[in-house]
Amino acid sequence: MGKAVASSLDTSEVLSRSLNAATKVAAADAAEIWLLDDKNLVMKCHAGSHREAFFEKPRLAIGEGLGGLAAQSQALLCVHDLPSDPRFARHKVVESGF
């Protein structure tokens, strides 16, 4: 991951390379990076499968969806059954099998 960060000064490229490296290490099917922009979370980077489903809703208000709730509480959230969790805000991701 150090090479990914050190190889560029472009923020988007650093985020993308870092997320791709982390996704491979974690053997994750997909992952995202969200950043706070004013009063909203904005998805800045996606790695893995079903990109279009994840970009169904690329902005979340603080408190909206799982990402917004994590930002609001400043704590990790663990979800064991994503399809049945009513707090999840992106239905296309669930329809894609996540």
Disulfide bonds with the S-S distance in Angstrom:
none
